[in-house]
């Protein structure tokens, strides 16, 4: 299955919504599963194709939990 052309942008927008506490399509949990649901992409998109985005999200949620 090839990725949607706007997959990276959808992941970025979903990260912004979740991290700002404004989820639209998920429960807003700070998890990879919630991020995938929020972005409308399969979880494997984050664990295999967009690992940089996944790592950035994990780092951001760690920084938020320390604040």
Secondary structure, DSSP 8 states (H G I E B T S, - for coil): ----TTHHHHHHHHHHHHHTT--SSS---SSHHHHHHHHTS-HHIIIII-HHHHHHHHHHHHHHHH-
